[in-house]
Amino acid sequence: MCKNDVKKRKDLYPALLCFSLLFLLHSSGVYAFETSLSDTINDPAPGFDELWDTVMLDITIMGVAFAALTLWFMFRYRRKHPDQVGDGPRFSAVQAVGWALIPAFIFMADDFYLAAKGWQLWNKYRDVPADRMEVKLESGMYSWDYTYPNGIQTQNLLRVPAGKPIMLRMTSRDTIHSHFLARYRVKEDSMPGRVTYLWFYPKEEDIGDKDNLVTCTEFCGVMHSYMIGRIEVMVPAEFDQWYSEEESRLSRKKSNATGESMVTVTKKNIEQGS
């Protein structure tokens, strides 16, 4: 083996060092995500945020490392004069396979690890808290129609109490829609003939906040972009008051409708008897 080949192989050591540092930095970042996730899993939003931040950190580290390595190669192996012809180091079969597989293993191990953490977070998110409020949602072009357990119905406005997990059982009366809650980092499709669900955790009241929006993220027709609703998180006592008042109003409405029906039936019977 000539001294020139040995020298050229030594020149590749910074690249190997770069890959090793990349792996260590990125493992420490993922480990931090793993240890902090358990404290926030009850609310899925912070878990999804941290997973996103970890992926962004991962991409940044890889981008900076490859940029630095590329610049170093450009400087180290630049042409010294116009007639210079370069010649690469001669690798054995084992060395060539190692240089191909080791970087691939590092990056694939990282990708699989992040994918596994994302899958774990998703599975935990699908385990809905037992202490929750369930609301039925029927989506349709182009509105969100909510029905509470006591029969109250609202359109494009979902009022919920702060500090209570909310579960939506969803279906659609026409085509596929996707109920997206950007603030809570969750979305799920609603479709005809099938019941799907999602849940979110509104921690603090935000009455008057017009940015807590519901949007449709599945193209559903020409008015798709106008299919917007809003979440209003209320203080529990105020929500209970609103809930009771709406329930009483609904009961009176049903009673009046029942009374009107009985009067109509009585009139028909009298007319038929006469």
C-alpha positions in Angstrom: 0.0 0.0 0.0 1.5 3.3 -1.0 1.9 6.3 1.3 -0.4 8.3 -0.9 -3.3 5.9 -0.4 -2.7 5.9 3.4 -2.7 9.7 3.4 -5.9 9.9 1.4 -7.7 7.4 3.7 -6.7 9.6 6.7 -8.2 12.5 4.9 -11.6 10.7 5.2 -11.4 10.5 9.0 -13.2 13.8 9.4 -16.1 12.4 7.5 -16.3 9.4 9.8 -16.0 11.7 12.8 -18.8 13.8 11.4 -21.1 10.8 11.1 -20.3 9.7 14.6 -21.0 13.2 16.1 -24.2 13.4 14.1 -25.4 10.1 15.6 -24.5 11.1 19.2 -26.1 14.6 19.0 -29.2 13.2 17.5 -29.5 10.3 20.0 -29.3 12.8 22.9 -32.0 14.9 21.3 -34.3 11.9 20.9 -33.6 10.7 24.4 -34.7 14.0 25.7 -37.9 13.6 23.8 -38.4 10.2 25.2 -37.9 11.2 28.9 -40.1 14.3 28.7 -43.0 12.7 26.8 -44.4 10.8 29.8 -45.3 14.0 31.6 -47.4 15.4 28.8 -49.1 12.4 27.3 -52.4 13.2 29.0 -52.7 16.1 26.6 -51.7 15.0 23.1 -50.9 18.5 21.8 -47.5 18.9 23.7 -46.5 15.4 22.7 -47.1 16.1 19.0 -45.3 19.5 19.3 -42.3 17.9 20.9 -42.1 15.2 18.3 -42.3 17.8 15.6 -39.5 19.8 17.3 -37.4 16.7 17.5 -37.8 16.0 13.8 -36.9 19.6 13.0 -33.8 19.4 15.2 -32.9 16.1 13.5 -33.2 17.6 10.0 -31.2 20.7 11.1 -28.3 18.7 12.5 -28.1 16.5 9.4 -28.3 19.5 7.1 -25.5 21.4 9.0 -23.4 18.3 9.2 -23.7 17.5 5.5 -23.1 21.2 4.5 -20.0 21.3 6.7 -18.7 18.0 5.2 -19.4 19.2 1.7 -17.5 22.4 2.2 -14.6 20.6 3.7 -14.5 18.2 0.8 -14.6 21.1 -1.7 -11.8 22.8 0.1 -9.6 19.7 0.8 -9.9 18.2 -2.7 -10.0 21.4 -4.8 -8.0 21.4 -8.0 -4.6 23.1 -7.5 -3.9 23.7 -11.2 -5.9 23.4 -14.4 -4.2 20.2 -15.5 -4.5 18.3 -12.3 -6.3 15.0 -12.4 -7.5 13.5 -9.1 -7.4 9.9 -8.1 -9.4 8.5 -5.2 -8.1 6.1 -2.5 -8.2 2.4 -3.2 -10.7 0.7 -0.8 -10.9 -3.0 -0.1 -14.3 -4.6 -0.5 -14.8 -4.5 3.3 -14.0 -0.8 3.5 -16.3 0.0 0.5 -19.2 -1.9 2.0 -18.5 -0.3 5.4 -18.5 3.2 4.1 -21.9 2.5 2.4 -23.6 0.6 5.2 -22.5 2.5 8.3 -23.9 5.9 7.4 -27.0 4.2 6.0 -27.4 2.3 9.3 -27.1 5.5 11.4 -29.7 7.4 9.4 -32.1 4.4 9.1 -31.8 3.7 12.8 -32.7 7.3 13.6 -35.6 7.3 11.2 -37.0 4.0 12.5 -36.6 5.3 16.1 -38.6 8.5 15.4 -41.2 6.6 13.5 -41.6 4.2 16.5 -42.0 7.1 18.9 -44.6 8.7 16.6 -46.5 5.4 16.5 -46.3 5.1 20.3 -47.6 8.6 20.8 -50.4 8.0 18.3 -51.5 4.8 20.1 -51.5 6.5 23.4 -53.5 9.4 21.9 -56.2 7.0 20.7 -56.7 5.8 24.3 -59.4 8.3 25.2 -59.6 9.4 28.9 -62.6 7.8 30.8 -63.6 11.1 32.4 -64.7 13.0 29.3 -67.6 14.7 27.6 -68.9 13.2 24.4 -70.4 15.2 21.6 -71.9 13.9 18.4 -70.8 15.7 15.2 -72.5 15.4 11.8 -70.5 17.2 9.1 -72.0 18.2 5.8 -71.5 20.7 3.0 -70.6 23.1 4.5 -71.1 23.1 8.2 -70.3 21.3 11.5 -73.4 20.3 13.4 -72.8 19.4 17.1 -75.3 17.5 19.3 -74.7 17.4 23.1 -75.7 14.5 25.3 -78.9 16.4 26.5 -80.0 17.1 22.9 -78.7 20.6 22.5 -77.6 21.4 18.9 -75.2 24.0 17.7 -73.8 24.7 14.3 -70.2 25.8 13.6 -69.7 26.6 17.3 -68.6 24.1 19.9 -68.8 25.3 23.5 -66.8 23.2 26.0 -65.8 23.5 29.6 -62.1 24.2 30.4 -60.3 21.3 32.0 -62.5 18.5 30.6 -61.4 16.2 27.8 -63.8 16.4 24.9 -64.5 13.4 22.6 -66.3 13.9 19.2 -68.1 10.9 17.6 -68.3 11.9 14.0 -70.1 11.0 10.8 -71.0 12.7 7.6 -74.3 13.1 5.7 -72.8 13.6 2.3 -69.0 13.2 1.6 -65.7 12.9 3.4 -64.7 15.9 5.6 -61.7 16.2 7.9 -62.3 17.9 11.3 -59.0 19.8 12.1 -58.4 21.5 15.4 -55.1 23.3 14.8 -54.7 24.5 18.4 -55.0 21.0 19.8 -52.9 19.4 17.0 -55.6 16.8 16.1 -57.7 16.0 13.1 -59.8 13.1 11.9 -61.9 12.3 8.9 -65.7 12.1 9.1 -67.4 10.0 6.4 -70.9 8.7 5.5 -71.8 5.3 6.9 -69.1 5.2 9.5 -68.5 6.7 13.0 -65.0 8.0 13.7 -63.7 9.9 16.7 -61.1 12.3 18.0 -60.5 13.9 21.4 -58.8 17.0 22.7 -58.0 18.6 26.0 -59.0 22.3 26.4 -57.1 23.4 29.4 -57.9 27.0 29.8 -60.9 29.2 28.9 -60.6 31.4 25.9 -64.0 33.2 25.5 -63.6 35.8 22.8 -60.7 34.2 21.1 -61.6 34.0 17.5 -58.5 32.1 16.5 -59.5 28.7 18.0 -60.9 27.5 14.7 -62.2 24.3 13.2 -61.4 23.8 9.6 -62.0 21.1 7.0 -58.7 19.7 5.6 -60.3 17.3 3.0 -61.5 18.9 -0.2 -65.3 18.5 -0.1 -66.7 20.8 -2.8 -66.6 24.3 -4.2 -67.3 25.9 -0.8 -64.7 23.8 1.0 -62.7 26.8 2.2 -65.7 28.4 3.8 -66.3 25.3 6.1 -65.1 27.0 9.2 -66.2 26.6 12.8 -65.0 27.7 16.2 -64.2 26.2 19.6 -65.2 28.3 22.6 -63.7 27.1 25.9 -65.7 28.4 28.9 -65.2 28.5 32.6 -66.9 25.3 34.0 -69.4 27.2 36.0 -70.4 29.4 33.1 -70.6 26.3 30.8 -72.9 24.5 33.3 -75.1 27.6 33.4 -75.3 27.8 29.6 -75.8 24.0 29.3 -78.7 24.1 31.8 -80.4 27.1 30.2 -80.2 25.6 26.8 -81.6 22.3 28.1 -84.5 24.1 29.7 -85.1 26.0 26.5 -85.1 22.8 24.5 -87.5 21.2 27.0 -89.9 24.1 26.7 -89.7 23.9 22.9 -90.5 20.2 22.9 -93.4 20.7 25.3 -94.8 23.5 23.1 -94.4 21.3 20.1 -96.2 18.4 21.8 -99.0 20.7 23.0 -99.5 22.0 19.5 -99.6 18.5 18.1 -102.3 17.5 20.6 -104.4 20.5 19.7 -104.0 19.7 16.0 -105.1 16.1 16.5 -108.0 17.2 18.7 -109.2 19.6 16.0 -109.0 16.9 13.3 -111.0 14.5 15.5 -113.7 17.1 16.1 -113.9 17.9 12.4 -114.2 14.3 11.5 -116.8 13.7 14.1 -118.9 16.6 12.9 
